[in-house]
Amino acid sequence: MQEKVSKTQFKAKALELFRQIESSGQSVVVTDHGVPTIEVRQYRSIDRNPLDILRGSVIEFTAPTDPVSVGEWEALK
């Protein structure tokens, strides 16, 4: 769950929020009049292996070799 803070709160607690982001890895969304405008998160190097980026992202892998019906394929478009 991302924490949301207003610009005013962010300005007052920026260093505290930076420490929180560094320690937890969770991002913080800064809002302007309740509308999300900026996300502050930990820096991630661009030079990452694509497989490392996807690691842990598959939630369910059921029967990957089963054929997909035409109806299912159309729904996936």
GIMOHU-V591841 format. One record per helix or strand of 2 or more residues. SS is the DSSP state (A for helix, B for strand). FROM is the first residue (numbers start at 1). TO is the last residue. If there is no record, write none. Layout:
BEGIN
[[SS & FROM & TO] [SS & FROM & TO]]
END
This chain:
BEGIN
[[B & 3 & 6] [A & 7 & 24] [B & 28 & 32] [B & 35 & 40] [A & 50 & 54] [A & 70 & 76]]
END
